[in-house]
Amino acid sequence: KEQDRKEMLEKVGLLHEICEGLRHLHEHSIMHRDIKPENVLLTMVRLINLGKQHQDIGLRMVGYNSKNNLRKTLCGTPLYLAPEFITTCRYNDAVDVWALGVMAYEFFTNEFPFKIKSVNDLIKIVLIV
């Protein structure tokens, strides 16, 4: 039980750091657009880096205005795509928050939040949400 508690507290701490990193990006008008576990990099001193593997920042959108500038480019990983990507392809930084929620669920349960067999199944489920 104590080990489970320590593991949970560590996960909460890491998720907090990820949230802070995402908040920092959004405050500087940067949308990540591909939040997923593979793009949360942990340094040797356990600091979080919201990058991409090999630090490819190709999907980040810099200089947007989250209040009135809706992007139209479809990008990201299907399992973490927000409903806006699917329904209208017009979105703002809320898509990062959706992906963070999907990732957090997966992080704490070791399961994906949607029981699917294909991307089409995922689209149907996300559209219901």
C-alpha positions as CSV (number, residue, x, y, z in Angstrom):
1,K,0.0,0.0,0.0
2,E,2.8,2.5,0.9
3,Q,4.4,1.8,-2.5
4,D,1.1,2.4,-4.3
5,R,0.7,5.7,-2.4
6,K,4.3,6.8,-3.3
7,E,3.7,5.9,-7.0
8,M,0.4,7.8,-7.0
9,L,2.0,10.9,-5.5
10,E,4.8,10.7,-8.0
11,K,2.3,10.5,-10.8
12,V,0.4,13.5,-9.4
13,G,3.6,15.5,-9.2
14,L,4.6,14.7,-12.8
15,L,1.1,15.5,-14.1
16,H,1.3,18.8,-12.2
17,E,4.6,19.6,-14.0
18,I,3.1,18.7,-17.3
19,C,0.1,21.0,-16.6
20,E,2.5,23.8,-15.7
21,G,4.5,23.3,-18.8
22,L,1.3,23.4,-20.9
23,R,0.1,26.5,-19.1
24,H,3.5,28.2,-19.9
25,L,3.2,27.3,-23.6
26,H,-0.3,28.7,-23.8
27,E,0.6,31.9,-21.9
28,H,3.2,32.4,-24.6
29,S,0.7,31.7,-27.4
30,I,2.1,28.4,-28.2
31,M,-0.1,25.4,-29.0
32,H,1.6,22.1,-28.8
33,R,-1.0,20.1,-30.8
34,D,0.5,16.7,-30.2
35,I,0.3,16.1,-26.4
36,K,0.8,12.4,-25.7
37,P,3.0,10.3,-23.4
38,E,5.7,9.8,-26.1
39,N,6.2,13.6,-26.2
40,V,6.5,14.1,-22.5
41,L,10.3,13.8,-22.0
42,L,11.8,13.3,-18.6
43,T,15.3,14.7,-18.0
44,M,17.9,13.0,-15.9
45,V,17.0,15.3,-13.0
46,R,13.3,14.4,-13.5
47,L,12.3,17.7,-15.1
48,I,9.4,17.5,-17.7
49,N,10.0,18.7,-21.2
50,L,6.9,19.0,-23.5
51,G,8.7,18.4,-26.7
52,K,8.6,15.7,-29.3
53,Q,11.0,12.9,-29.7
54,H,14.2,14.3,-31.1
55,Q,12.9,17.8,-30.2
56,D,11.0,18.1,-33.5
57,I,8.7,21.0,-32.9
58,G,7.0,20.8,-36.2
59,L,3.5,20.5,-34.8
60,R,3.7,23.4,-32.4
61,M,1.8,26.5,-33.4
62,V,3.5,29.7,-32.3
63,G,1.9,33.2,-32.1
64,Y,-1.8,32.2,-32.1
65,N,-4.5,34.1,-30.2
66,S,-6.4,31.5,-28.2
67,K,-9.5,33.7,-27.9
68,N,-10.3,34.4,-31.5
69,N,-7.9,32.6,-33.7
70,L,-9.0,29.1,-34.6
71,R,-6.5,27.0,-36.4
72,K,-7.6,24.7,-39.3
73,T,-4.6,22.3,-39.8
74,L,-5.3,18.7,-38.8
75,C,-2.4,17.3,-36.9
76,G,-1.6,15.2,-33.9
77,T,-2.1,11.6,-32.9
78,P,-5.6,10.1,-33.5
79,L,-5.9,8.6,-30.0
80,Y,-5.5,12.1,-28.5
81,L,-7.4,14.2,-31.0
82,A,-10.1,16.5,-29.5
83,P,-13.6,16.6,-30.9
84,E,-12.9,20.0,-32.5
85,F,-10.3,18.3,-34.8
86,I,-13.0,15.8,-36.0
87,T,-16.1,18.0,-36.2
88,T,-14.9,21.3,-37.6
89,C,-11.1,21.2,-37.9
90,R,-11.3,24.6,-36.2
91,Y,-9.6,24.7,-32.8
92,N,-7.6,26.6,-30.2
93,D,-5.4,25.6,-27.3
94,A,-8.3,23.6,-25.8
95,V,-7.2,20.7,-28.0
96,D,-4.0,20.5,-25.8
97,V,-6.2,20.3,-22.7
98,W,-8.3,17.5,-24.2
99,A,-5.1,15.5,-25.1
100,L,-3.8,16.1,-21.6
101,G,-7.0,14.7,-20.1
102,V,-6.7,11.6,-22.3
103,M,-3.1,11.2,-21.3
104,A,-3.8,11.7,-17.6
105,Y,-6.5,9.0,-17.7
106,E,-4.1,6.6,-19.4
107,F,-1.3,7.6,-16.9
108,F,-3.4,6.7,-13.8
109,T,-5.3,3.7,-15.1
110,N,-2.8,2.2,-17.6
111,E,-5.7,2.0,-20.1
112,F,-6.9,4.2,-22.9
113,P,-10.2,5.9,-21.9
114,F,-12.1,4.7,-25.0
115,K,-12.5,1.0,-25.8
116,I,-11.9,0.9,-29.6
117,K,-10.8,-1.3,-32.4
118,S,-10.2,1.3,-35.0
119,V,-9.8,5.0,-35.6
120,N,-13.4,5.0,-37.0
121,D,-14.6,3.7,-33.6
122,L,-12.6,6.4,-31.9
123,I,-14.2,9.1,-34.1
124,K,-17.7,7.8,-33.3
125,I,-17.0,7.7,-29.5
126,V,-15.4,11.2,-29.4
127,L,-18.3,12.7,-31.4
128,I,-20.7,11.4,-28.7
129,V,-18.6,13.0,-25.9
